[in-house]
Structure formats: structure tokens, C-alpha cells
């Protein structure tokens, strides 16, 4: 009766295309553990990433029903509001989490303010988060991806490079691919080619990257 075991198996089943088995595992999670923000949001992400937004929404609602006023509660309430695109509520909740000295709240505040178009405050909170020393390479990848989607390729490259310079970088391949793309779209083909050369030394079996390298060699 270990909810986390069902949760992890559900994620694996979903990645393997065993959707029915995954759904049963996720249902088991909720029957064992009625209140767990982390697992509910993890299930939400998994279902969204596999094209099941309606199913994902049910787990977001389950997470939304959890009550509490601790720093952790405010953090997750803010994240849920952000996912629902209620950015004002997200900011309100996340500010409360930050007031309770939860540094990671600055990261999500940066995302929320960025979504409202307040770039100055967004950058301020992201800087606070990066300066806190608890940032991960996954966070830097997310920040870089957000900037790329907004067309801010120069800033995206800064975040990807920052992630690559961290001591622990389990998502190095994704960060390198993100940096290559950001450099290319920003017009810095020299930097893109340099990163691509390094990438292919580490991941020579990536055929798509090899084809892209040929293109970069002509720029």
C-alpha cells in the first residue's frame, strides 16, 4: 500500500504507452493518499505530456481541494493557480510562500510575473531564486524553454548555458539541444556550431543533430 510506488509505476506505464495500466495506478494513488500535492501535480504533468488534458484536469482539481496555510500549501496553491492561468491568484499565494521564507517561491513568481508581461519583476524574482543557491538544472531548462517560446532567444541561451555550468546536470542533453536552438534562432551560428560539435561528441547517435550540424556548417 505504498502510494509512491503506484505513482512511479504509473509514470513508467504512461511513458511505455500502457495508458490503461497507468490510469489504474494513478487511481490507486488517490485511494491510498488523499492529499499529496507533489504526486497529483506529477500525474497532471504526465497526463498533459501524453495528450490527455481532460484526465489531467481531474488531478489538478484533486490537488486544488487540499487545504492548508503553511509555506508549502501556499507554494502549491500558487502553482495550481499558475497552471489554471489565474496569474493574480498565483502571485498572491506565491508571495505568501515567499513571506514564509520558501526560496523556491521566487522561481514560480518569476514565471507568474512573466506570464502577466511584467518582465522587470519576473527577472528580479528569477535572479533572487538563482542567487539562493537552490536552483536545479531542470529549473534552468524550464526558464530557457519559456524564453524560447516567447522568442527571447538570447536570454534563453543564457539560462541553458547556466544550467550546463551547474555541478549536477542530469539533463545535459536537453540543455545542449536547447542552447543550440536558441543560438541558431538568435543568429549566433558560430556559438550554435560550437555547441553542436560538443553535443555530437557526447551523443554521436543523434541522427537529427548530425543533419543539423551539416546545415550549421554552411552558415
Helices and strands as residue ranges (DSSP letters): H 3-15, H 19-32, H 37-49, H 53-64, H 71-83, H 87-99, H 105-116, H 119-131, H 137-149, H 153-164, H 172-186, H 189-202, H 207-216
